[in-house]
Structure formats: structure tokens, C-alpha cells
């Protein structure tokens, strides 16, 4: 029971992840997969013109920053792949 309550409190659905990324990068094309079917382990491929000229580290930081501190809290795990548009 405790695990289920924890999952309900901590889980962040993929629509919310997409919303946060879109707010920061309106032109982004986003594909998010729930890797384990548990609402806690996601993979996201984000394509945006805002990535042009930036290193992969800078691109990933942009994505993490768009999540406004939710990474590691409501969002347990997110594998990121970025592409320039």
C-alpha cells in the first residue's frame, strides 16, 4: 500500500513532461515513451531549433531546466535524446 501511495504522489505523467518542455521550447517536437509502464521511467526524444549550435550537455540542461526542478522528485527517471531541427 505504501508503494502505491508513493507512486501516486511522486508520479509525473508524460503529458505534464511534454507541457513543461513545450513551454520552454515552443517549436519542440517531442516523443516520450514510458519505458517500464510505471509512470516513473521515461525516455524522451526532443527536436528543437533552440539546440542549434549547443553541445549535447547544454541541450540536456535546457530540457532539465524546462522541468522546473521536478527531475528527481515527481519525475524519477528520464533518458534524454536531443536533436537539432
C-alpha positions, -999 to +999 in steps of 0.1 A: +000+000+000+028+024+009+044+019-025+012+026-043+006+058-024+042+069-030+038+063-067+006+083-068+022+112-050+055+111-069+044+102-104+045+127-133+027+118-164+041+122-199+016+149-208+029+171-180+065+164-191+056+174-226+038+206-214+068+218-194+092+212-224+068+229-248+066+260-225+104+264-227+108+253-263+075+260-282+089+247-315+100+213-300+088+180-315+086+157-285+083+119-284+080+104-249+079+067-241+070+052-207+098+026-205+086+004-177+048+012-178+050+025-143+048+063-149+083+067-134+108+058-161+106+077-193+126+082-225+122+114-244+134+125-279+132+162-283+139+180-316+142+218-315+158+247-334+169+260-300+195+232-298+214+245-329+250+254-320+248+240-285+266+210-271+247+179-260+253+188-224+238+223-230+209+208-248+202+183-220+205+211-194+179+231-214+155+201-211+162+196-174+157+233-167+123+232-185+112+206-159+115+232-132+131+211-105+107+182-109+135+158-121+144+135-091+111+145-074+079+139-093+099+127-122+120+097-112+140+089-144+142+105-178+166+094-206+170+123-230+179+123-267+181+157-283+182+166-320+187+199-338+158+209-360 
